[in-house]
Every structure is written in C-alpha cells, then in structure tokens.
Amino acid sequence: MPPVISEGKPAMACGRSPQQVMQNHPFLRLMNLPDILPGERTKSIHVPHVVVTVGLPARGKTYMARKLARYLNWTGIKTKVFNVGEYRRQATTRYKNHDFFRPDNEEAMAIRIKCALDALEDVRHWLDDGGMVAVFDATNTTKERRRMIFDICTQKLGYKCFFVESICDKPNIVESNILEVKLTSPDYTDCDKETALQDFLQRINHYKACYQTIDEVEEAMLSFIKIFNAGEKVMVHKHEGHLQARIVYYLMNIHITPRTIYLTRHGESEFNQVGKIGGNSRLSERGERYSRALADYIHEQLDACAPFRQAQHICAPQERWKTLDEINAGTCEEMTYEEIQHKFPVDFAARDQDKLRYRYPRGESYEDLVARLEPVIMELERQENVLVIGHQAVLRCLLAYFLDKPAEELPYLHVPLHTIIKLKPTAYGCEVDYVKVPIDAVDTHRSRPKVPGSLSAHHQGAANGASCCHNGLTNGTTKGSTSTSGSCAGAEATCDLMSEENMVV
C-alpha cells in the first residue's frame, strides 16, 4: 500500500524521511549545547516546567492537559497547552484515513515528527518568554521519544519535566471518549459516525503497535504519574518540588463522570438593599422568598432539601465551609461604596486601578481569595452534583475557574442575585445557563469604572437606599457556553448556605 498523506502546505515535510527531519530540526540541534551544570537552573525553585502527556489516543490526555492548564492559570501560574494534533491539522489540509498513522508510513511519519518538534520548539520559546508551565500534549508512546524530550528539556535547557501517563483498559470508557470528543474533531467532518468510529479504532491500533508504557526501572530518571482507568488507581514516581506536588494532587481529584454544578448567591440581604458590603445581615423579605423558590427549583432538579436560614427548605447533606466566607473588606466592612470613597479616597481609587491584587486595609484581595478557595476547587472536582450558595466575590472566583476566564476579568464577572448559574462540564468545555428566578432584587454589580475612584449614579442611589431592578436577564433561562476544559460527575449536592454564613450540602 502506498503512503497515505494529506494534501499539505508548502512548508510540510513531504519528500523527507523521518531521519532527515530529525537531523535538520532546530529543536534537536539543541542536543549540541553543553549540559546545564549541577546546581544551576534545575536546582532552583522557580524553574519552568514541561508537563508531558503519555498514552494512546482517546485516553483523556487532552482533557487532563486542558483542565490542568485551567487550574494552574487560575492560581496565577502562567500555563499553556501545546497540542501536537493541532499542529498536525495545521500542517495538513485534509485528513484521509487511519493509514496516516501507520508506523511504516514514512512520509506521514516525517510530517508527524516535524509537528511534534515544532511544538517543542514553541514550548521552548514560550517558557523563555516568561511562561511557567508548558503542557506538551501528545501521545509520546515510545521510550526513545520521552528520553529525547527529557534530555533536551532538563540537561540542555534547565527545565523540569513531569510526565503524565493515562492508561485505560476499559472499553466503555475509551468508546465513550471517542464518541463524545474524537468523532467531532475536524478529522471527521465529512464522515458518518460508524465510519469515523472504525477509522479511529484503527488509528489506536497503529499506536498500540509501538506503545511502551513508562517503565519505573528503565526510565527511573523520569518524574511521572500514571493514572489508570480515569482515576481508579494512581501511581506516582519521583515527583520533585511543590509545583509537581500540586499537579499530582489536582490530577488525583478530577474525574470524568457527568454532573451539574449549581452556583447561586444567598437571597437578597438587608445590607444588599442599602448598598453595604460585607457584614452578616438578615435576609430581606424578597431574600426569604428566594430561599423558598430556590428550594422548589432544587427539588425539581435533584429532589433534595436542607434546614438552614439561607436554604432552609432544601433537604440534602450539608457542611458549613468557613473557607467560603465573602472577601474580607477589613476596615471597610459594613460600609457603602459612597462611604469608602469619602473616608478612604486613595484606597478606593487604588482598588479601581487593580481590583485583582488590591487588598482592603486589614482585609483581602481577590488574589488572596483565590488562594483561600483552592481547597474548595479540589473538593468540587471530587464531588458529583453540587449546589453552592455563596457570596458575590466567592462565586466570581469559582465561576472564573470553571469558565476559564482571564484573571483580570475575574473581579468584574456578573453574578446577580436571585439567579441560578447552572454549569455542565464537558470534555473540553463547560456549558453555562443563567436561570433567573422571577423575584426582584437590587443589582450589586459594579462595572469597571472609566475613571478610577468614581461612582456611577446607580451605586450612589443604592447607597441612599434605592432599590434597583434585578438585572438585564429575563425570566427563564439564558444559555451560553465557554471553551474550557471541564470535569464531569453526578449524585449528591454541596451548598454554601446561610445569608452571611457558609455551609456545604
């Protein structure tokens, strides 16, 4: 059978053997560099990391890569995924069939090797330009390929390498991943479902022919984690430093079971009505009505209930989480924005200039809040169906994580009162619906001001006790989606309950 390749761009590796590609590629010429001396960069704490995925197709490598990048970026660690499949699709204009992945298809193999090396070269440039973690998302199924990556990244460039291998021998998990993710890829846009499925299974067989799992004896120098059957068992070998420890802990907590995450603020409080921040006030009459309406909605969705003031009509297992307290406004607690502007004009303007990092006097910043909420994210990743009832700043942080929002946007995400935000994590994204309960409430959202330190007429009115209409949402559901990696699960319910207290159900 003649080599089967796709029509490609002029810059492709067509006509060259894999050996020629490897001899001439700039990334492999790095092998000629002198080794990093012991005690130099690799022994430092703040060293760029390359996370390398390993495994057959349809084992969840890209799912884990994107989730990991989202988590690390959320915590402030600059991370980017380099997916070799995307490089291959850019290098070839049309995928034909699984023969492209045959080990004996030398011309196609040359293209695939070049794409992998191009991605690694981009990894190098990105880390040298200030990135902290690069996720090299590819199969990397041979010991030779892994050794090449390890030697260049650690010995020549001074990075740290951590390998993440996903092993799955359960046909139902593999088939589910193929049907949900792979058959919708650009490779199969003109293919019927059954033909695409059979072709992809053949592609997997081609990789199996040369697949070598990481060997802790022969590859003892590697730091790695092996994840079996989407988290049934985990094996960790030689992880080094706090960053790799965080990566291991995170990957041990994620799972792929379908689920729904509900986020909602507590019912409107008396402080909300007069524009005060923080504090521990009672619910308003409308807030009490919302707590009952929320219970009705959750009963419809989950058939559950709980006995506390904020969600006193919902029955479900509960926990109070002190970690879910609202952002601490320090000396500005129980003040209106107008009062803060009058008493602390310099601080008020400083917060407008950098709301993410500004810390209230004797209080917290949004960056502090993200650090405080990291254990909550870990717990939410472990849970199945979850309801979180919390505060505006807290839910902004959680929403930014699940929707993969840039850090600078986080403090300005709109989380209106009396609205249920329904998140459904998917393989590479997160569907989001905004369900407005038809009970009016003040609008506590403050947009990014054009002039730092200024107040809109809206907030001046709120400070004087004016009650603003709920928000721009209409009754019913507003739908949307975002392209993030997401986890999936399904069974109980977790809630931060109480108007100005915290609980998990």
C-alpha positions, 0 to 999 in steps of 0.5 A: 500500500502506498503512503497515505498523506494529506494534501499539505502546505508548502512548508510540510515535510513531504519528500523527507524521511523521518531521519532527515527531519530529525537531523535538520530540526532546530529543536534537536540541534539543541542536543549540541549545547553543553549540559546545564551544570549541577546546581544551576537552573534545575536546582532552583525553585522557580524553574519552568516546567514541561508537563508531558502527556503519555498514552494512546489516543482517546485516553483523556490526555487532552482533557487532563492537559486542558483542565490542568492548564485551567487550574494552574492559570487560575492560581496565577501560574502562567500555563499553556497547552501545546497540542501536537494534533493541532499542529498536525491539522495545521500542517495538513489540509485534509485528513484521509484515513487511519493509514496516516498513522501507520508506523511504516508510513514514512512520509506521514511519519516525517510530517508527524515528527516535524509537528511534534518538534515544532511544538517543542520548539514553541514550548521552548520559546514560550517558557523563555518568554516568561511562561511557567508551565508548558503542557506538551500534549501528545501521545509520546508512546515510545521510550526513545521519544520521552528520553529525547524530550527529557534530555533536551528539556532538563540537561540542555535547557534547565527545565523540569519535566513531569510526565503524565501517563493515562492508561485505560483498559476499559472499553466503555470508557475509551468508546465513550471518549471517542464518541463524545470528543474524537468523532467531532474533531475536524478529522471527521467532518465529512464522515458518518459516525460508524465510519469515523468510529472504525477509522479511529479504532484503527488509528489506536491500533497503529499506536498500540503497535509501538506503545511502551508504557513508562517503565519505573526501572528503565526510565527511573530518571523520569518524574511521572504519574500514571493514572489508570482507568480515569482515576481508579488507581494512581501511581506516582514516581519521583515527583520533585518540588511543590509545583509537581506536588500540586499537579499530582494532587489536582490530577488525583481529584478530577474525574470524568463522570457527568454532573451539574454544578449549581452556583447561586448567591444567598437571597437578597440581604438587608445590607444588599438593599442599602448598598453595604458590603460585607457584614452578616445581615438578615435576609430581606423579605424578597431574600426569604422568598428566594430561599423558598423558590430556590428550594422548589427549583432544587427539588425539581432538579435533584429532589433534595432539601436542607434546614438552614436560614439561607436554604432552609427548605432544601433537604440534602447533606450539608457542611458549613465551609468557613473557607467560603466566607465573602472577601474580607473588606477589613476596615471597610466592612459594613460600609457603602461604596459612597462611604469608602470613597469619602473616608478612604479616597486613595484606597478606593481609587487604588482598588479601581486601578487593580481590583485583582491584587488590591487588598482592603486595609486589614482585609483581602484581595481577590488574589488572596481569595483565590488562594483561600478557595483552592481547597474548595476547587479540589473538593468540587472536582471530587464531588458529583452534583453540587449546589453552592450558595455563596457570596458575590466575590466567592462565586466570581472566583469559582465561576472564573475557574470553571469558565476559564476566564482571564484573571483580570476579568475575574473581579468584574464577572456578573453574578446577580442575585436571585439567579441560578448559574447552572454549569455542565462540564464537558470534555473540553468545555463547560456549558453555562445557563443563567436561570433567573428566578422571577423575584426582584432584587437590587443589582450589586454589580459594579462595572469597571469604572472609566475613571478610577475612584468614581461612582456611577449614579446607580451605586450612589442611589443604592447607597441612599437606599434605592432599590434597583431592578434585578438585572438585564436577564429575563425570566427563564433561562439564558444559555451560553457556553465557554471553551474550557476544559471541564470535569464531569460527575453526578449524585449528591449536592454541596451548598454554601448556605446561610445569608452571611454564613457558609455551609456545604450540602 
